[in-house]
Amino acid sequence: MGTLRREAPALLLLGALGLAPFIGFGEGYVLTLLARAMILAMAAVSLSFLVGGAGLVSLGHAAMLGFGAYAVVILDDLQVVDALVVLPAAMLAAAGFALATGAVAIRTSGVHFIMITLAFGQMAFFTASSLSGYGGDDGYTLYARSEVAGTRILSDRLGFHYVCLGALTLAWLVCRMLLASRFGRVLRAVRGNPLRAQALGFSPYPYRLVAYVIAGAIAGAAGFLFANATEFVAPAYISWQRSGELLFMVILGGISGLHGALLGALGFVLLEEWLSHQWEHWRIAFGVLLILAVVFMPGGFTGLLARGLRRG
């Protein structure tokens, strides 16, 4: 009963997203916006898995998203468009980058880890900018969305909505099960006190590295969906600003649970969209609102909901 209560916000949100096309949100533009929110929520869940589960605050997580997206670009240029090939390639590319960079970054901690992930992310950004064969700074436009076993389900707005919802739900379930497993308990022990965990016989390094690679693979899958959603990929996907946005989604939602990433990503995207239609200089108001949210909601949306339930 306690577990169901804790996960109720995530289950309600996922259920609402499933019903959205049938309760007045079935217009093309709205479905496109919700798809974008779900894809970013998927990347935010993988980052929340690192931050809340392993205590690894990465400022280069968008590089994993970008590696997944550029895997789609490279295979599209080679005329390989079947998602059954492209999606695993995107996940492997992002996981490989996570393994290569994590092997170095995870030897550090705290601010040093943040800075080294930022440096690796910027290296990926400038590498993508130099790929003139794939558009360079101007980006690359896909010929078409990926096929799924010869079908065009990703080209249908409603079909793509449910593909994104299914991918987000699966990513959330996988991360939740991992955190609830023995592996997750060791991760939390390492996050709380690495020296004590090591004294008990658990070396922090391999556990953190595996968690980093898993998060990278999930972000790579989000990159695959993001490339198909926009049908365009640019180095901006890998910039540190995108990494900062993902991290802020996690903080805005609350790092106490994975459902915080879902709430934070949806709130971030919808607030950004609403403000951009209200004022030409909406980024000023957006920044002020985000600062106020951090000051007055230290536990994020999750903490706000918990306080409301306690009062109720």
Salt bridges, closest charged atoms under 4 A:
GLU7 OE2 - ARG176 NE 3.26
GLU7 OE1 - HIS259 ND1 3.91
GLU147 OE2 - ARG152 NH2 3.17
GLU231 OE2 - ARG145 NE 3.32
GLU245 OE1 - ARG242 NH1 3.15
GLU272 OE1 - ARG36 NH2 3.34
GLU273 OE2 - HIS277 ND1 3.70
